[in-house]
């Protein structure tokens, strides 16, 4: 199976197809801002007028205020809350850390593979490493008995998958949806 470029993943979060990562290799936010004309909040409107995010939705919470845990900024299609980047870690307010890391070495090459060095250009350039960060493979965790997804400044930024079952009404017509864990 051919790897999907980060500039063309998961329509369930409003991402669109764009074959522009060669212009901005390894820098997803630069790719999104220039190729998709996202605003300073990593978002833009689509043809139907829907405004959606491609990265940290900075307009929804104060990402610079590390004095308190981030609020709920939305809900995923499976009903779990989405929080900003900060949480209360036993009385210490700190930014969450993704558990994904860039793979080392080179990608497989051949008819169905892009080849080249793992550099962050493709989703498959990253691997989930349990315990590497705070978050599970879906970019979520349980704090004070409440499971939720968290926004990060690194891959996968918002969600990597669904922990629960998404409501069918969130399935976009003709696109690839996030997988269930």
N, C-alpha and C positions, 0 to 999 in steps of 0.2 A: 504494500500500500504506500502511495506517495505521501510524504510528510506534508502537512498543511503549514503554510507560512503564517507567522504570527499576525501579519497584516490581513489575514483572511480566515480567522477562526470563527468559532462559535456564534452563530446567528442568534442564539437564545439570549445573548447579552447585547444584541444590536450590532454585532460586527458585520462588515460587508466584505465581499470579495474585492481584492486589490492585489495586483501582481507588481508591487512596488518595493519589496524589501531589498532588491538588488541596489536600489538607489540609496537606501539608508540601512545597511547591514548592521545587525546587532543593536540598533537603537529604536525600539518599538515606539516610544513616545514621539520621537522626531518623525518617524515614518507616518504615524497616525496624524500628527498635527499638519504635516505638509501634504501628504497624499489625500487624506480625508477631510482636510480643512477643519480640523477640530479647533475649538476655542481654548482659552487658557484653563478651562476646567476639564479638558480631554473629552469634549462632547461636541455634537453637531446635530443638525436636523437632517432627516431623510426626506425623500420625495413626498411621503404622506404627511409630513409635518411633525412626526414624532421626534422628540429630542432624546438622545441616548448617549451613554458614556462608553468610552473605550479605554479608560484607565481610572486612576484615582479621581472620584467625583468631587473635586475640591469645593464646588459650590454648595454642597450639601452639609458640610461640617468644617469647623476651623481646624485644619490639619496642623497648624502651628501651636495650638494650645495644648501643651502636654501636662497641664495641671489637673485634668480630670479625664475620666474614661470617655471615649467617643460615644455619641448617641446612636440610636438606631437611625439609619439614613434611608432605609427601604426594606422591602421584603422580596425574597427570591420566589420563583415560581412554585417551589415546594413548601412555601409558607414560613420558612425560617427567616429570622431577621438578618439584615446586613448592617454591620456596625462600621464606623470609621476605623482609623488605624491604631487607636490607643485603648488600652484596657487596664484594669486594676489588678495587678499581680501581687496579691497579699499586701495591700497598702502602698505598693510602689506603682505609680502610673508610668507605663512605658509603651513604646510602639511594638506592635506585633511583628513577628518575623515569619516569613514564608518558609516552608519546609522543602521548597524546590531549589535545586542547584543546577547550574550548567554542567552538562556532561563534559568529560575530558576526552581528547582524542579526535578521531575523524568519523564522520557519518559513513554508513555503507554507501557504496556507489553502484551504479548499474541502471538498468532500464526503469526500475520502479523506485529508485532512491536518488536523492539530490547530490550525494557526495559532499566533499569539503569538510572543513573543521566545524565542530560544534561551537557556534558563536552566538546563539540566541536568535537566529533568523527564523527558525521553525519551532513549533510547539514541541516536537520530538527532541529538540536540543536540550530540553530540561528533564530532570528526573526527580521524583518525589523521594525524599530520604526521611523516613520516620525518625523524629527526634532532632533533626537538623535545625528546625525552627520551632515555633509554637503551634503551628496550624496543621490540621490533617490534610489529606490529599485533595479535599474539596475547598481548602482555604478557610476552614472553620474550626471552632473549638467550643468547649463548654466552659462558661465562667459563671460562678454562683448558681449552678443548676440550669443555666439557659444556654442551649446550643445556638450558635449563629455564625455567619460568615463574616470575614473581616477584609477590609481594603488594605492592600499592601502597595508599596512602591516598587515591588519587583514581581516577577512572574509568579502566579497567574493574575496578579493585580486585584481581581475581584473574586471570581470563583473558578475552580477547576473542574467541578462536577457538582451534582446534586447529592446531598446526603439523604434527602427524602424523595418522595415521588412528586414530580412536577405536575401541576394541573394541566390537562390537555389543551386548555385555552391559550396557553403560552407558547405552544408549538407554532413557529412561523412557517408559512407555506413555502415549501421547496428548499428549505435550508437544513443545515446540520445542527442538531440540538446538542446540548451538554449531555454527557452520559451520567447515569446514576452510579453511585459508588457501589 
